[in-house]
Amino acid sequence: MNLDLSANDPCRLFLALWPDEEVTVQLSGHAKSWDWPQDCVRYAASDWHLTLQFIGSAPRSSIEDMQARLQIPFRPFSFALSVPQIWPSGLAVLETTEVAPELQALHDRLNLALQHMQGTVDLRPFRPHVTLARHAQQASSPKSTAPVIWRVRDYALVESTGLRTSRYRILCRYPAA
């Protein structure tokens, strides 16, 4: 991917959990248990993630400073994704039954860091999920499935590229303490 961009060009950023190989294998198994209609747009495994905070548009020149300021100490933790849903907007997702306290704490601390940096944050309630497909109104979710156990060892600052292939580019990873 050759992105010839200047430092002043805007980029769309967010903070996310990015699945490791173990979680990706579990998500793949889960995604295979759905009945997908032909017209839905399934996400590639390389696009799966769990958004912690949406940052939005920022000048490319601000990324280096932002990377340093978004380092939030946390300990490794685990949570489960176990609720397949089709949202009214047609997104097929896998959600949590309840937000793990450690996941909520990481979300809240990143929210606070962004408030100090930008003054504004995304005010929507935190609803942890992985999007599996769009335009999936007619999809059928599995009746029962094993939960996806996600062991969180890091989070990432990610850029939305706007490309159909390589939709996202990880700019920085933040490991657990």
Accessible surface in RSA format (square Angstrom, percent):
REM  Atomic radii and reference values for relative SASA: ProtOr
REM  Chains: A
REM  Algorithm: Lee & Richards
REM  Probe-radius: 1.40
REM  Slices: 20
REM RES _ NUM      All-atoms   Total-Side   Main-Chain    Non-polar    All polar
REM                ABS   REL    ABS   REL    ABS   REL    ABS   REL    ABS   REL
RES MET A   1   122.62  63.5  32.47  21.5  90.16 214.7  47.43  40.3  75.19  99.6
RES ASN A   2   141.86  97.8 109.14 105.5  32.73  78.8  37.98  91.4 103.89 100.4
RES LEU A   3    60.04  33.4  32.65  23.4  27.39  68.9  34.11  24.0  25.93  69.8
RES ASP A   4   138.70  97.2 109.31 108.8  29.38  69.5  31.52  74.2 107.18 106.9
RES LEU A   5    77.29  43.0  48.60  34.8  28.69  72.1  50.77  35.7  26.52  71.4
RES SER A   6    63.00  53.2  50.65  67.6  12.35  28.5  51.73 110.2  11.27  15.8
RES ALA A   7    58.58  53.9  47.54  73.4  11.03  25.1  50.86  71.6   7.71  20.4
RES ASN A   8   123.69  85.3 107.66 104.0  16.03  38.6  27.48  66.1  96.21  93.0
RES ASP A   9    46.83  32.8  46.18  46.0   0.65   1.5   6.95  16.4  39.88  39.8
RES PRO A  10    92.31  67.3  78.29  71.4  14.02  51.0  78.44  64.8  13.87  86.2
RES CYS A  11     5.99   4.5   0.00   0.0   5.99  14.1   5.99  15.2   0.00   0.0
RES ARG A  12   129.99  54.6 128.30  65.4   1.69   4.0  47.85  65.4  82.14  49.8
RES LEU A  13     0.09   0.1   0.00   0.0   0.09   0.2   0.00   0.0   0.09   0.3
RES PHE A  14     9.40   4.7   9.40   5.8   0.00   0.0   9.40   5.7   0.00   0.0
RES LEU A  15     0.00   0.0   0.00   0.0   0.00   0.0   0.00   0.0   0.00   0.0
RES ALA A  16     0.00   0.0   0.00   0.0   0.00   0.0   0.00   0.0   0.00   0.0
RES LEU A  17     0.43   0.2   0.42   0.3   0.01   0.0   0.43   0.3   0.00   0.0
RES TRP A  18    33.94  13.6  25.81  12.5   8.13  19.1  11.67   6.2  22.27  36.1
RES PRO A  19    13.87  10.1   1.66   1.5  12.20  44.4   1.66   1.4  12.20  75.9
RES ASP A  20    55.84  39.1  43.84  43.6  12.01  28.4  46.96 110.5   8.88   8.9
RES GLU A  21   144.55  83.0 132.49 100.2  12.06  28.7  53.04 102.6  91.51  74.7
RES GLU A  22    82.36  47.3  72.29  54.7  10.07  24.0  41.73  80.7  40.63  33.2
RES VAL A  23     1.69   1.1   1.69   1.5   0.00   0.0   1.69   1.5   0.00   0.0
RES THR A  24    33.45  23.8  33.45  33.9   0.00   0.0  26.66  35.8   6.79  10.3
RES VAL A  25    96.98  63.8  91.85  83.2   5.13  12.4  93.68  81.4   3.30   9.0
RES GLN A  26    49.26  27.5  37.49  27.4  11.77  28.0  35.55  75.7  13.70  10.4
RES LEU A  27     0.05   0.0   0.05   0.0   0.00   0.0   0.05   0.0   0.00   0.0
RES SER A  28    30.78  26.0  28.53  38.1   2.24   5.2  18.93  40.3  11.84  16.6
RES GLY A  29    41.79  51.5   0.00   N/A  41.79  51.5  32.23  88.5   9.55  21.4
RES HIS A  30     6.33   3.5   1.90   1.3   4.42  11.3   3.89   4.0   2.44   2.8
RES ALA A  31     3.38   3.1   3.38   5.2   0.00   0.0   3.38   4.8   0.00   0.0
RES LYS A  32   163.90  80.0 135.52  83.2  28.38  67.6  86.34  77.7  77.56  82.6
RES SER A  33    54.32  45.9  26.33  35.1  27.99  64.5  37.30  79.4  17.02  23.8
RES TRP A  34    12.94   5.2   0.00   0.0  12.94  30.4   0.46   0.2  12.49  20.3
RES ASP A  35    99.21  69.5  93.04  92.6   6.17  14.6  27.03  63.6  72.18  72.0
RES TRP A  36    40.48  16.2  16.42   7.9  24.06  56.5  16.79   9.0  23.69  38.4
RES PRO A  37    32.25  23.5  16.23  14.8  16.02  58.2  28.02  23.1   4.23  26.3
RES GLN A  38   190.89 106.7 153.82 112.4  37.07  88.3  63.57 135.3 127.32  96.6
RES ASP A  39   108.86  76.3  87.11  86.7  21.75  51.4  49.01 115.3  59.85  59.7
RES CYS A  40    16.21  12.3   1.25   1.4  14.96  35.1   0.00   0.0  16.21  17.5
RES VAL A  41    64.13  42.2  60.76  55.0   3.37   8.1  64.13  55.7   0.00   0.0
RES ARG A  42   119.31  50.1  96.58  49.2  22.73  54.1  30.69  41.9  88.62  53.7
RES TYR A  43    16.86   7.9   6.80   3.9  10.06  26.2   5.80   4.4  11.06  13.6
RES ALA A  44    56.10  51.6  42.28  65.2  13.82  31.4  53.32  75.1   2.78   7.4
RES ALA A  45    41.40  38.1  30.75  47.5  10.64  24.2  30.95  43.6  10.45  27.7
RES SER A  46    84.76  71.6  63.31  84.5  21.45  49.4  57.46 122.4  27.30  38.2
RES ASP A  47    10.34   7.2  10.01  10.0   0.33   0.8   0.00   0.0  10.34  10.3
RES TRP A  48    13.01   5.2  12.22   5.9   0.79   1.8  12.96   6.9   0.04   0.1
RES HIS A  49    25.30  13.8  21.36  14.8   3.94  10.1   9.50   9.8  15.81  18.4
RES LEU A  50     0.15   0.1   0.15   0.1   0.00   0.0   0.15   0.1   0.00   0.0
RES THR A  51    50.02  35.6  39.98  40.5  10.04  23.9  27.50  36.9  22.52  34.0
RES LEU A  52     3.52   2.0   0.00   0.0   3.52   8.8   0.15   0.1   3.37   9.1
RES GLN A  53     5.44   3.0   2.07   1.5   3.37   8.0   3.40   7.2   2.05   1.6
RES PHE A  54    70.69  35.4  64.04  39.7   6.64  17.3  64.04  38.8   6.64  19.0
RES ILE A  55    15.82   9.0   1.25   0.9  14.58  35.1   1.52   1.1  14.31  38.8
RES GLY A  56     7.23   8.9   0.00   N/A   7.23   8.9   7.23  19.8   0.00   0.0
RES SER A  57    83.63  70.7  50.60  67.5  33.03  76.1  36.57  77.9  47.07  65.9
RES ALA A  58     8.82   8.1   6.27   9.7   2.55   5.8   8.82  12.4   0.00   0.0
RES PRO A  59    66.37  48.4  65.12  59.4   1.25   4.5  66.05  54.5   0.32   2.0
RES ARG A  60    39.02  16.4  31.84  16.2   7.17  17.1  26.98  36.9  12.04   7.3
RES SER A  61    68.13  57.6  37.81  50.5  30.32  69.8  30.74  65.5  37.38  52.4
RES SER A  62    32.56  27.5  26.38  35.2   6.18  14.2  31.78  67.7   0.78   1.1
RES ILE A  63    18.83  10.7  18.83  14.0   0.00   0.0  18.83  13.6   0.00   0.0
RES GLU A  64   142.57  81.9 136.27 103.1   6.30  15.0  49.28  95.3  93.29  76.2
RES ASP A  65    79.96  56.0  71.78  71.4   8.19  19.4  33.41  78.6  46.56  46.4
RES MET A  66    11.70   6.1  11.31   7.5   0.39   0.9  11.55   9.8   0.15   0.2
RES GLN A  67    45.68  25.5  43.43  31.7   2.25   5.4   7.59  16.2  38.09  28.9
RES ALA A  68    75.31  69.2  50.10  77.3  25.20  57.3  61.21  86.2  14.09  37.3
RES ARG A  69   112.66  47.3  94.58  48.2  18.08  43.0  35.71  48.8  76.96  46.6
RES LEU A  70     0.00   0.0   0.00   0.0   0.00   0.0   0.00   0.0   0.00   0.0
RES GLN A  71    88.99  49.8  74.34  54.3  14.65  34.9  40.02  85.2  48.97  37.1
RES ILE A  72    18.58  10.6  18.53  13.8   0.05   0.1  18.53  13.3   0.05   0.1
RES PRO A  73    80.70  58.8  75.84  69.1   4.86  17.7  79.55  65.7   1.15   7.1
RES PHE A  74    20.81  10.4  11.19   6.9   9.61  25.0  20.56  12.5   0.25   0.7
RES ARG A  75   187.86  78.9 180.76  92.1   7.11  16.9  62.39  85.3 125.47  76.0
RES PRO A  76    78.41  57.1  59.73  54.5  18.68  67.9  59.87  49.4  18.54 115.2
RES PHE A  77    20.22  10.1   7.18   4.4  13.04  33.9  18.78  11.4   1.44   4.1
RES SER A  78    56.92  48.1  38.19  51.0  18.73  43.2  23.74  50.5  33.19  46.5
RES PHE A  79    13.74   6.9   2.57   1.6  11.16  29.0  13.74   8.3   0.00   0.0
RES ALA A  80    38.59  35.5  28.96  44.7   9.63  21.9  28.96  40.8   9.63  25.5
RES LEU A  81     0.39   0.2   0.00   0.0   0.39   1.0   0.00   0.0   0.39   1.1
RES SER A  82    35.25  29.8  21.64  28.9  13.62  31.4  15.58  33.2  19.68  27.6
RES VAL A  83    38.32  25.2  37.46  33.9   0.86   2.1  38.32  33.3   0.00   0.0
RES PRO A  84    24.97  18.2  17.11  15.6   7.86  28.6  17.11  14.1   7.86  48.9
RES GLN A  85    68.86  38.5  65.63  48.0   3.22   7.7   5.50  11.7  63.35  48.1
RES ILE A  86    56.45  32.1  30.71  22.9  25.74  62.0  30.71  22.1  25.74  69.8
RES TRP A  87    38.13  15.3  36.19  17.5   1.94   4.6  36.66  19.5   1.47   2.4
RES PRO A  88   140.09 102.1 103.20  94.1  36.89 134.1 117.02  96.6  23.08 143.4
RES SER A  89    82.80  70.0  47.70  63.7  35.10  80.9  56.91 121.2  25.88  36.3
RES GLY A  90     0.04   0.0   0.00   N/A   0.04   0.0   0.04   0.1   0.00   0.0
RES LEU A  91    24.57  13.7  24.57  17.6   0.00   0.0  24.57  17.3   0.00   0.0
RES ALA A  92     0.00   0.0   0.00   0.0   0.00   0.0   0.00   0.0   0.00   0.0
RES VAL A  93     0.00   0.0   0.00   0.0   0.00   0.0   0.00   0.0   0.00   0.0
RES LEU A  94     0.80   0.4   0.80   0.6   0.00   0.0   0.80   0.6   0.00   0.0
RES GLU A  95    14.67   8.4  14.67  11.1   0.00   0.0   2.95   5.7  11.71   9.6
RES THR A  96    16.93  12.0   4.09   4.2  12.84  30.6   0.34   0.5  16.59  25.1
RES THR A  97   105.04  74.7  69.85  70.8  35.19  83.9  51.42  69.1  53.62  81.1
RES GLU A  98   138.06  79.3 123.27  93.3  14.78  35.2  47.78  92.4  90.27  73.7
RES VAL A  99    44.44  29.2  27.41  24.8  17.03  41.0  27.41  23.8  17.03  46.2
RES ALA A 100    15.37  14.1  10.74  16.6   4.63  10.5  15.37  21.6   0.00   0.0
RES PRO A 101   104.98  76.5  94.04  85.7  10.93  39.7 100.73  83.2   4.25  26.4
RES GLU A 102    87.80  50.4  80.85  61.2   6.95  16.5  36.58  70.7  51.22  41.8
RES LEU A 103     0.00   0.0   0.00   0.0   0.00   0.0   0.00   0.0   0.00   0.0
RES GLN A 104    58.04  32.5  58.04  42.4   0.00   0.0  30.98  65.9  27.06  20.5
RES ALA A 105    47.86  44.0  42.09  65.0   5.77  13.1  47.55  67.0   0.30   0.8
RES LEU A 106     2.96   1.6   0.55   0.4   2.41   6.1   2.26   1.6   0.70   1.9
RES HIS A 107    20.52  11.2  20.52  14.3   0.00   0.0  11.21  11.6   9.31  10.8
RES ASP A 108    68.34  47.9  61.90  61.6   6.44  15.2  26.03  61.3  42.31  42.2
RES ARG A 109   103.46  43.4 100.24  51.1   3.23   7.7  38.82  53.0  64.65  39.2
RES LEU A 110     0.00   0.0   0.00   0.0   0.00   0.0   0.00   0.0   0.00   0.0
RES ASN A 111    30.11  20.8  30.11  29.1   0.00   0.0   5.65  13.6  24.46  23.6
RES LEU A 112    97.72  54.4  96.97  69.4   0.74   1.9  97.50  68.5   0.22   0.6
RES ALA A 113    14.08  12.9   6.36   9.8   7.72  17.6  12.73  17.9   1.35   3.6
RES LEU A 114     1.46   0.8   1.46   1.0   0.00   0.0   1.46   1.0   0.00   0.0
RES GLN A 115    80.55  45.0  73.28  53.6   7.28  17.3  10.59  22.5  69.97  53.1
RES HIS A 116   136.65  74.7 107.72  74.9  28.93  74.0  79.08  81.5  57.56  67.0
RES MET A 117    41.19  21.3  10.26   6.8  30.93  73.7  10.43   8.9  30.77  40.8
RES GLN A 118    72.95  40.8  39.97  29.2  32.99  78.5  31.71  67.5  41.25  31.3
RES GLY A 119    57.59  71.0   0.00   N/A  57.59  71.0  30.45  83.6  27.14  60.8
RES THR A 120    95.29  67.8  90.71  92.0   4.58  10.9  74.63 100.2  20.66  31.2
RES VAL A 121    24.62  16.2   3.30   3.0  21.33  51.4  11.45  10.0  13.17  35.7
RES ASP A 122    44.53  31.2  26.52  26.4  18.00  42.6  18.68  44.0  25.85  25.8
RES LEU A 123   157.77  87.9 127.00  90.9  30.78  77.4 130.90  91.9  26.87  72.3
RES ARG A 124   169.22  71.1 154.01  78.5  15.21  36.2  74.11 101.3  95.11  57.6
RES PRO A 125   122.91  89.6 100.84  91.9  22.08  80.3 112.42  92.8  10.50  65.3
RES PHE A 126    34.57  17.3  10.55   6.5  24.02  62.5  14.45   8.8  20.12  57.6
RES ARG A 127   127.90  53.7 119.40  60.9   8.49  20.2  45.80  62.6  82.10  49.8
RES PRO A 128     4.57   3.3   2.92   2.7   1.64   6.0   4.00   3.3   0.57   3.5
RES HIS A 129    42.47  23.2  40.08  27.9   2.38   6.1  25.52  26.3  16.95  19.7
RES VAL A 130     0.02   0.0   0.00   0.0   0.02   0.0   0.02   0.0   0.00   0.0
RES THR A 131    20.23  14.4  16.66  16.9   3.57   8.5   7.38   9.9  12.85  19.4
RES LEU A 132     2.78   1.5   0.66   0.5   2.12   5.3   0.66   0.5   2.12   5.7
RES ALA A 133     0.00   0.0   0.00   0.0   0.00   0.0   0.00   0.0   0.00   0.0
RES ARG A 134   102.20  42.9 102.20  52.1   0.00   0.0  25.56  34.9  76.65  46.5
RES HIS A 135   108.24  59.2 102.73  71.4   5.51  14.1  60.53  62.4  47.71  55.5
RES ALA A 136     0.00   0.0   0.00   0.0   0.00   0.0   0.00   0.0   0.00   0.0
RES GLN A 137    96.35  53.9  76.99  56.3  19.35  46.1  35.64  75.9  60.71  46.0
RES GLN A 138   141.21  79.0 119.05  87.0  22.16  52.8  44.69  95.1  96.52  73.2
RES ALA A 139     8.98   8.3   0.00   0.0   8.98  20.4   0.00   0.0   8.98  23.8
RES SER A 140    53.77  45.4  47.48  63.4   6.29  14.5  23.33  49.7  30.43  42.6
RES SER A 141    35.12  29.7  27.05  36.1   8.07  18.6   0.34   0.7  34.79  48.7
RES PRO A 142    18.69  13.6   4.56   4.2  14.13  51.4  12.07  10.0   6.62  41.2
RES LYS A 143   199.66  97.4 161.88  99.3  37.78  90.0 123.54 111.2  76.13  81.1
RES SER A 144    99.66  84.2  75.93 101.3  23.73  54.7  47.15 100.4  52.50  73.6
RES THR A 145    44.06  31.3  12.47  12.6  31.59  75.3  15.16  20.4  28.90  43.7
RES ALA A 146    79.09  72.7  61.13  94.3  17.95  40.8  66.91  94.2  12.18  32.3
RES PRO A 147    64.92  47.3  56.42  51.4   8.50  30.9  56.42  46.6   8.50  52.8
RES VAL A 148     2.00   1.3   2.00   1.8   0.00   0.0   2.00   1.7   0.00   0.0
RES ILE A 149    59.28  33.7  59.13  44.1   0.14   0.3  59.13  42.6   0.14   0.4
RES TRP A 150     5.99   2.4   5.99   2.9   0.00   0.0   0.00   0.0   5.99   9.7
RES ARG A 151    97.71  41.0  93.60  47.7   4.11   9.8  22.37  30.6  75.34  45.7
RES VAL A 152     2.07   1.4   0.26   0.2   1.81   4.4   1.77   1.5   0.30   0.8
RES ARG A 153   119.47  50.2 113.08  57.6   6.39  15.2  58.58  80.1  60.89  36.9
RES ASP A 154    32.84  23.0  30.24  30.1   2.60   6.2   3.65   8.6  29.19  29.1
RES TYR A 155     0.21   0.1   0.08   0.0   0.13   0.3   0.21   0.2   0.00   0.0
RES ALA A 156     0.11   0.1   0.11   0.2   0.00   0.0   0.11   0.1   0.00   0.0
RES LEU A 157     0.00   0.0   0.00   0.0   0.00   0.0   0.00   0.0   0.00   0.0
RES VAL A 158     0.00   0.0   0.00   0.0   0.00   0.0   0.00   0.0   0.00   0.0
RES GLU A 159     5.32   3.1   5.32   4.0   0.00   0.0   0.00   0.0   5.32   4.3
RES SER A 160    31.97  27.0  23.30  31.1   8.67  20.0  13.39  28.5  18.58  26.0
RES THR A 161    24.84  17.7   0.00   0.0  24.84  59.2   2.44   3.3  22.40  33.9
RES GLY A 162    78.18  96.4   0.00   N/A  78.18  96.4  43.88 120.4  34.30  76.8
RES LEU A 163    76.28  42.5  70.30  50.3   5.98  15.0  72.92  51.2   3.36   9.0
RES ARG A 164   224.34  94.2 202.15 103.0  22.19  52.8  76.56 104.6 147.78  89.6
RES THR A 165   108.79  77.4 103.21 104.6   5.59  13.3  80.20 107.7  28.59  43.2
RES SER A 166    62.58  52.9  40.86  54.5  21.72  50.0  19.05  40.6  43.53  61.0
RES ARG A 167    62.76  26.4  61.54  31.4   1.22   2.9  10.89  14.9  51.88  31.4
RES TYR A 168    47.22  22.0  27.48  15.6  19.75  51.4   8.82   6.6  38.40  47.3
RES ARG A 169    82.46  34.6  78.97  40.3   3.49   8.3  28.57  39.0  53.89  32.7
RES ILE A 170    59.23  33.7  33.30  24.8  25.93  62.5  33.30  24.0  25.93  70.4
RES LEU A 171    37.49  20.9  10.51   7.5  26.98  67.8  14.27  10.0  23.22  62.5
RES CYS A 172    32.29  24.4  24.53  27.4   7.77  18.3   8.60  21.8  23.69  25.5
RES ARG A 173   111.13  46.7  92.23  47.0  18.90  45.0  43.68  59.7  67.45  40.9
RES TYR A 174     2.77   1.3   2.77   1.6   0.00   0.0   2.77   2.1   0.00   0.0
RES PRO A 175    86.40  63.0  81.26  74.1   5.14  18.7  81.26  67.1   5.14  31.9
RES ALA A 176    21.37  19.6   2.92   4.5  18.44  42.0   2.92   4.1  18.44  48.9
RES ALA A 177    93.60  86.1  37.63  58.1  55.96 127.3  76.41 107.6  17.19  45.5
END  Absolute sums over single chains surface
CHAIN  1 A     9697.2       7600.7       2096.5       5175.4       4521.9
END  Absolute sums over all chains
TOTAL          9697.2       7600.7       2096.5       5175.4       4521.9
